[in-house]
Amino acid sequence: MQTYLGLDLGGTKLLIGEVTRTGAVLRSKRYSTGYTRQRDAVTGMMAALENYRVTVGFAGDLTAVGAGVVGTVDNPRGEWIALGHEPTEAPVPLAAMLTERLGVPAYIDNDVRSAVTAELVLGCGKYSDNFIYLNVGTGLAAGFVINRQILRGANHNAGEIGHMSVDITNRDACICGRHGCAENAVSGAGFTHMVKKYGRTDLLLPDTGRADVPRLFTLAAQGDADCTAIADYAADTLACVIMNLVRVSDPDMVVFGGGIMSDAWFQERVRARLEPGTMRGVTHGLVPSSFSPHIAGLLGAASLGMR
């Protein structure tokens, strides 16, 4: 049985798992992370990989390995360029390092485009050649599939839609240096920003200082004025982003990913704001990701090897 190993590296965890060609997860193990430097992250990944090989092992005939990592990745060269948006260290030849360690072909990409690859190989790509994958989580990003090709860009930064300015009257500064950016309104970081702006410290989680988004949505649904205003502004922003992207890339499907869009109440608020005339070509509709958020990153990493 041919299998594919996936390494899904996020801000707080590394999930390693073995996956079949049909997307069944055979084995997996989670490791805690929290790295701030690429070299430290790579050292930790290699140590975890060795631990996985010894304590878990492989169930099938390992064919390829894929790694989905945060930050900027040169997929064709197999290099991890930066942990964030700006390089602070020399690029890491992560694909070559994984091949040397495991003796099979290895491929890497950033976390969002890995999720897009999973959709293309195992999910909605079975019936769509042109779709947008919209990830609404800690940040706001997208992946574009156009004629079955994933859009990457000259600097491997295509899809940073969180830094689209969608409210030119809003003077709240974004980390990118602009104002009125979508990510400041609709993302984990954005909800935290808005909660603080409204002075609702009761909606901040004591252990992380981040907004308790599920509770914010619950209170909004119950009529809390502040929470309703924050949620409505986020829904307005995301609907505007979606329609802008639809006009630019002409997809027949929009796929929702990320924890925030798993909330049915908020999802319906967004849908209600989409203009039918703009969305008429999206014939397959707006659909949730094919995969559970808990394993989407792992399947994305493994699917890099499949493709």
C-alpha positions as a printed Julia matrix, in Angstrom:
307×3 Matrix{Float64}:
   0.0    0.0     0.0
   1.45   3.33   -1.08
   1.33   6.0     1.62
   2.33   9.64    2.0
   3.75  11.34    5.06
   2.55  14.81    5.97
   4.14  17.33    8.33
   1.79  20.16    9.25
   3.7   22.9    11.08
   1.64  25.65   12.7
   2.33  28.29   15.29
   1.66  26.03   18.27
   1.83  22.46   16.97
   3.43  20.06   14.54
   1.21  17.23   13.35
   2.91  14.32   11.59
   0.83  11.6     9.97
   0.74   8.89    7.34
  -2.01   9.14    4.72
  -3.28   6.87    1.96
  -3.84   7.98   -1.64
  -7.55   8.37   -0.88
  -6.93  10.63    2.12
  -7.36   8.16    4.98
  -5.14   9.01    7.97
  -3.53   5.79    9.14
  -1.37   7.09   11.97
  -0.51  10.48   13.4
   1.2   12.17   16.33
   1.1   15.75   17.59
   4.08  17.73   18.89
   4.06  21.13   20.61
   5.91  23.99   18.89
   6.18  27.77   19.3
   9.26  28.53   17.23
  10.27  32.09   16.33
  13.23  31.19   14.07
  13.26  28.96   11.0
  16.42  27.11   11.99
  14.95  26.25   15.39
  11.74  25.11   13.7
  13.64  22.86   11.29
  15.7   21.36   14.12
  12.49  20.67   16.01
  10.82  19.17   12.94
  13.71  16.79   12.32
  13.77  15.71   15.97
  10.01  15.11   15.91
  10.3   13.2    12.65
  12.88  10.88   14.17
  10.71  10.43   17.24
   7.74   9.61   15.0
   9.73   7.03   13.07
  10.82   5.31   16.29
   7.61   5.54   18.34
   4.92   5.33   15.63
   6.56   3.96   12.48
   5.12   3.57    9.01
   2.17   1.36    8.16
   2.64   1.3     4.38
   5.13   1.75    1.59
   6.16   5.39    2.03
   6.09   7.01   -1.43
   6.65  10.71   -0.74
   6.6   13.28    2.04
   5.13  16.77    2.12
   5.49  19.6     4.62
   3.1   22.48    5.01
   4.67  25.34    6.95
   3.74  28.85    7.98
   5.29  31.78    6.15
   6.75  32.06    2.67
   7.8   29.05    0.6
   9.44  28.62   -2.8
   7.61  25.45   -3.78
   9.47  24.71   -7.05
  12.86  25.01   -5.33
  11.73  23.29   -2.14
  12.97  26.17    0.02
  11.4   27.65    3.12
  12.08  31.35    2.63
  10.65  32.95    5.75
   8.7   32.15    8.88
   6.66  35.31    8.22
   6.3   37.61    5.24
   9.81  39.05    5.37
  12.99  36.9     5.24
  15.22  37.25    8.29
  17.45  34.21    7.68
  18.88  32.36    4.7
  16.35  30.12    2.91
  16.17  26.59    4.31
  16.33  23.72    1.73
  13.68  21.84    3.66
  12.55  19.52    0.84
  16.11  18.3     0.27
  16.59  17.79    4.0
  13.45  15.66    4.21
  14.48  13.6     1.21
  17.88  12.99    2.76
  16.27  11.94    6.04
  13.58   9.64    4.61
  14.94   8.58    1.23
  11.79   9.52   -0.71
  10.81  12.6    -2.78
   9.79  15.56   -0.62
   7.8   18.7    -1.35
   6.95  21.78    0.71
   4.52  24.67    0.55
   2.98  27.2     2.87
   0.04  26.12    4.98
  -2.73  27.75    2.94
  -1.49  26.49   -0.43
  -1.06  23.05    1.12
  -4.74  23.14    2.06
  -5.53  24.25   -1.49
  -3.56  21.28   -2.81
  -5.6   18.94   -0.61
  -8.8   20.37   -2.03
  -7.46  20.04   -5.56
  -6.25  16.44   -5.14
  -8.7   14.98   -2.63
 -11.63  17.38   -2.32
 -13.53  19.8    -4.52
 -10.95  19.54   -7.29
 -12.76  16.35   -8.29
 -15.48  18.51   -9.83
 -14.02  22.02  -10.1
 -11.01  23.3   -12.05
 -11.44  26.9   -10.91
 -12.04  27.7    -7.26
 -11.01  29.98   -4.42
 -10.01  28.53   -1.07
 -10.69  31.11    1.63
  -8.93  30.58    4.96
 -10.37  32.6     7.83
  -8.38  31.72   10.92
  -5.77  33.59   12.92
  -5.18  35.59    9.73
  -7.03  35.95    6.42
  -5.58  34.4     3.28
  -6.7   32.68    0.1
  -5.53  30.19   -2.45
  -6.54  30.41   -6.09
  -6.89  27.47   -8.46
  -7.2   28.6   -12.08
  -7.47  25.91  -14.75
  -6.17  23.42  -12.14
  -3.04  25.48  -11.52
  -2.32  27.03   -8.12
  -1.49  30.74   -8.31
   1.8   31.53   -6.55
   3.19  34.83   -7.81
   6.66  36.17   -8.5
   7.57  36.3    -4.8
   5.45  33.33   -3.63
   3.06  35.68   -1.84
  -0.11  35.36   -3.93
  -3.23  35.11   -1.81
  -2.4   37.59    0.97
  -5.92  38.95    0.76
  -5.95  40.03    4.4
  -4.0   43.07    3.31
  -6.56  44.24    0.77
  -7.85  47.63    1.86
 -11.64  47.32    1.78
 -12.64  50.29    3.95
 -10.93  53.49    2.87
 -12.67  55.45    5.65
 -11.12  53.26    8.35
  -7.87  54.69    9.71
  -6.91  51.73   11.92
  -3.31  50.87   11.05
  -2.49  47.36    9.88
   0.82  45.59   10.48
   1.46  45.87    6.73
   1.51  49.68    6.96
  -1.83  50.31    5.24
  -5.23  51.25    6.63
  -8.63  49.6     6.33
  -7.24  46.11    5.72
  -9.64  43.2     5.76
  -7.59  41.18    8.24
  -8.12  43.9    10.85
 -11.84  43.09   10.81
 -12.28  39.43    9.95
  -9.67  37.05   11.37
  -8.67  35.9    14.82
  -6.29  38.84   15.03
  -8.95  41.15   13.59
 -11.61  40.17   16.09
  -9.09  40.72   18.88
  -8.39  44.18   17.46
 -12.09  45.01   17.27
 -12.9   43.69   20.74
 -10.16  45.9    22.21
 -11.36  48.83   20.12
 -14.84  48.46   21.64
 -13.37  48.1    25.11
 -14.84  44.64   25.61
 -12.07  43.09   27.65
 -14.61  40.54   28.91
 -14.33  38.9    25.48
 -10.57  38.34   25.71
  -9.34  34.88   26.7
  -7.26  35.22   29.89
  -4.6   32.7    28.86
  -3.86  34.14   25.39
  -5.29  37.65   25.33
  -7.08  36.79   22.08
 -10.76  37.32   21.34
 -13.14  34.52   22.27
 -14.74  34.49   18.82
 -17.33  31.72   19.44
 -18.59  33.6    22.5
 -18.65  36.86   20.55
 -20.87  35.22   17.91
 -23.12  33.72   20.59
 -23.62  37.09   22.25
 -24.2   38.76   18.89
 -26.91  36.21   18.08
 -28.49  37.05   21.45
 -28.58  40.76   20.63
 -25.5   42.19   22.36
 -25.04  45.56   20.61
 -21.22  45.64   20.59
 -20.88  42.04   19.48
 -23.49  42.53   16.76
 -21.64  45.57   15.44
 -18.3   43.72   15.41
 -19.8   40.64   13.73
 -21.7   42.67   11.15
 -18.62  44.7    10.25
 -16.68  41.45    9.84
 -19.43  39.95    7.67
 -19.6   43.11    5.53
 -15.82  43.0     5.11
 -15.63  39.33    4.19
 -18.52  39.57    1.74
 -16.77  42.5     0.07
 -13.53  40.5    -0.14
 -15.27  37.46   -1.61
 -17.06  39.48   -4.3
 -13.85  41.32   -5.22
 -12.02  38.0    -5.59
 -14.86  36.49   -7.63
 -14.72  39.42  -10.04
 -10.95  39.02  -10.42
 -10.54  35.25  -10.77
 -13.96  34.02  -12.04
 -14.27  30.8    -9.99
 -17.19  28.39  -10.07
 -16.76  27.63   -6.36
 -15.64  29.31   -3.16
 -14.43  26.97   -0.41
 -14.45  28.1     3.22
 -11.63  26.95    5.49
 -10.36  27.97    8.91
 -12.01  27.82   12.29
 -13.96  31.08   12.11
 -15.93  30.03    9.03
 -17.03  26.81   10.74
 -19.57  28.91   12.64
 -22.9   28.48   10.81
 -24.42  31.67   12.23
 -21.57  33.86   10.98
 -21.4   32.02    7.67
 -25.04  32.86    6.99
 -24.4   36.53    7.82
 -21.74  36.55    5.12
 -23.89  34.73    2.56
 -26.73  37.21    3.07
 -24.45  40.05    1.99
 -23.35  38.54   -1.33
 -24.89  40.14   -4.4
 -26.52  37.55   -6.71
 -25.36  39.38   -9.82
 -21.72  39.17   -8.75
 -22.02  35.56   -7.61
 -24.0   34.21  -10.59
 -20.98  32.45  -12.1
 -20.15  30.64   -8.85
 -22.31  27.73   -9.98
 -20.99  25.22   -7.43
 -21.68  27.69   -4.66
 -20.0   28.56   -1.39
 -19.13  25.35    0.41
 -17.22  24.36    3.54
 -13.87  22.68    3.19
 -13.97  18.98    2.39
 -11.95  18.26    5.53
 -12.18  18.7     9.27
 -10.05  21.62   10.5
  -8.23  19.16   12.77
  -6.7   17.21    9.87
  -6.94  19.65    6.95
  -3.33  20.78    7.38
  -2.06  17.21    7.59
  -3.95  16.17    4.46
  -2.68  19.3     2.75
   0.93  18.44    3.56
   0.54  14.82    2.47
  -1.22  15.83   -0.76
   1.87  17.79   -1.82
   3.55  14.43   -2.3
   0.54  13.0    -4.1
   0.42  15.79   -6.67
